[in-house]
Amino acid sequence: MKLSREELKGLMKGKLMKAGLTEEHAETTAEILTWSDERGYHSHGSVRVEYYSERIAKGGITVHPKFEWKETGPCTGTFEGDDGCGYVAAALAMEKAIEMAKKNGAAIVGIRNISHSGSIGYYTEMAAKQDLAAISFCQSDPMAVPYGGTEPYYGTNPISFAAPADDGRIVVFDMATTVQAWGKILDKRSRHENIPDTWAVDEKGKPVTDPNLVNALVPIAGPKGYGLMMMVDVFSGVLLGVPFGKHVSSMYHDLSEGRKLGQMHIVIDPARFVGTEAFKKAVSMTCDELNGMTPVEGFKKVYYPGQGAVERKNQAYADGGIEIVDEICEYLKSDAVHFDRYDHKNRFAD
Ligand code: NAI
C-alpha cells in the first residue's frame, strides 16, 4: 500500500504516542523512521513500530528519561540516555556534537544507555547538512558469528560516514557490518520471500535461504568485517562503560528492561583542515567523476554512497507514495498498541 510522507509519519507518531511516548519523542522517532522508509531502508522503518510500541508499553523504554549532557573536554562529551528512546538521544547528542565541532573544530560524543536508534545515517546526515563531516557507529544485539566461530557474539554493529558536497548533495555511507542487517531478513520474512545464501547461517553454520531458519548473520568480507564489528563494539561499548560483546542485551529478551546500548558520534569541521568550500568542492568533484565513469555491463551508473537512497525517495514520491507492506499498514491503522509478539523471544523474535 502506498502512503504519503505525512500519512506514514502521522500513523507512526500516533501509534508511538498511544504506546506512551511523549509527543516530542514520538515526533523525532517517526521522522527518522520515515527517513528510512522513504529511502528504501525498510528494515529500519515502519516494520519496527510494533516492536517499539510493545517495549514502550512494557517499560523497556523510559518515556520521561533524564538525559544528561556532560562536556568532558573541549572536544569530548557524554550523553546519558537513561534508557530513553534511542532515536531522540542520538539526535540530541548529534546536535551537541555539531555545536561542539563548530566551536572547537571536532567533537567526540559517547551516548550511553539508550534503546535502538535505527538508521544511523540519519545522524551523520544531520552534521553534513551543516557543512561538517561525521562518523557514527553503535552496538546492536549479538547475532553475528565471528570469523571462524560458531556462536553469535557481535551485533550487526553499523557504521556511517557523511560528507557534504555542493548543490545540497550529501554523501551518506551507512552500513551494517554484517552482509545484511537483521531488519532486511525481517523485511523478507514480512514479504514471504527467500534470502540469498550469502546472508546468514543456520544452527550448524550452513548457509540458509529461508529467512525463518536463520540462526546467525555473517560479517562482511570475513575477517575484515569481523574486525570492524569488534572495533565498533570497543569504541561504542567498552570505551563508554556499557555492556559489550555477547553481553549486549538482546532486542527481544525482556521488553520491560532498558537495552543499555552505546553509540559514538564523531564530528569534524572541515574549516580546520582543507577549508569548508574546498572540501565540499572536492567531494562534489569526486561524486561527479564517479557518476561520469562508464559503468560495467548491467549497471546503470556508478553511484556514490547514499545517492541511490535519495533516488529511491524521489521515485517513491513521483510514483504516488512510500510502498509499505499491507500487514504493517493494517497494524498502524488499527487500534492495537501491539499484539504481544516480541517479549521473551529469541534474538530473531521467534
Ligand atoms: P545497504 O546494504 O542497503 O547499504 C550500505 C551502503 O552501501 C549505503 O551507504 C548505500 O548507499 C551503499 N550502496 C548500496 N548500493 C550501492 C551502489 N550500487 N553504489 C554505491 N553505494 C551503494 O545498508 P545495510 O547495511 O543493509 O543497512 C541498512 C540500514 O540499517 C542502515 O541505515 C543502518 O544504519 C541500519 N542499521 C542499524 C542498526 C542498529 O542497530 N541501529 C544495525 C544495522 C543496520
Boltz pocket constraint, residues with backbone or C-beta under 6 A from the ligand:
constraints:
  - pocket:
      binder: B
      contacts: [[A, 41], [A, 43], [A, 44], [A, 116], [A, 117], [A, 118], [A, 119], [A, 120], [A, 121], [A, 138], [A, 139], [A, 140], [A, 156], [A, 157], [A, 158], [A, 159], [A, 160], [A, 172], [A, 173], [A, 174], [A, 175], [A, 176], [A, 177], [A, 178], [A, 179], [A, 180], [A, 181], [A, 182], [A, 184], [A, 301], [A, 302], [A, 303], [A, 304], [A, 305], [A, 306], [A, 307], [A, 308], [A, 309]]
      max_distance: 6.0
